[in-house]
């Protein structure tokens, strides 16, 4: 009977936790704050990177469109070059339309 009581006392003493002192609490809080700050920096860094990539893409698109809509802007050396660039662009557009039509027909 005495051995059963001794085992019960050991189990109770193992489940009882002493209160944490301030050094331990501060150590836990430092790790928690470090993880929180790292998550904050990671999330907003990712958002900032997406913003920069989107802004860079938007800057490139208007330059390409201005060359196609205004062939006399100085990038084409002659009317023949401008005409060739226009025909090349039209061929790309037609190719995309054809691919879109094939996809539409496959779905239906």
QUIURGI-V326056 format. One record per residue. N is the residue number from 1. RES is the residue in three letters. SS is DSSP state (H for helix, E for strand, C for the rest). Layout:
BEGIN
n res ss
N RES SS
N RES SS
END
This chain:
BEGIN
n res ss
1 UNK C
2 UNK H
3 UNK H
4 UNK H
5 UNK H
6 UNK H
7 UNK H
8 UNK H
9 UNK H
10 UNK H
11 UNK H
12 UNK H
13 UNK H
14 UNK H
15 UNK H
16 UNK C
17 UNK C
18 UNK C
19 UNK C
20 UNK C
21 UNK C
22 UNK H
23 UNK H
24 UNK H
25 UNK H
26 UNK H
27 UNK H
28 UNK H
29 UNK H
30 UNK H
31 UNK H
32 UNK H
33 UNK H
34 UNK H
35 UNK H
36 UNK H
37 UNK H
38 UNK H
39 UNK H
40 UNK H
41 UNK H
42 UNK H
43 UNK H
44 UNK H
45 UNK H
46 UNK H
47 UNK H
48 UNK H
49 UNK H
50 UNK H
51 UNK H
52 UNK H
53 UNK H
54 UNK H
55 UNK H
56 UNK H
57 UNK H
58 UNK H
59 UNK H
60 UNK H
61 UNK H
62 UNK H
63 UNK H
64 UNK H
65 UNK H
66 UNK H
67 UNK H
68 UNK H
69 UNK H
70 UNK C
71 UNK C
72 UNK C
73 UNK C
74 UNK C
75 UNK C
76 UNK C
77 UNK C
78 UNK C
79 UNK H
80 UNK H
81 UNK H
82 UNK H
83 UNK H
84 UNK H
85 UNK H
86 UNK H
87 UNK H
88 UNK H
89 UNK H
90 UNK H
91 UNK H
92 UNK H
93 UNK H
94 UNK H
95 UNK H
96 UNK H
97 UNK H
98 UNK H
99 UNK H
100 UNK H
101 UNK H
102 UNK H
103 UNK H
104 UNK H
105 UNK H
106 UNK H
107 UNK H
108 UNK C
END
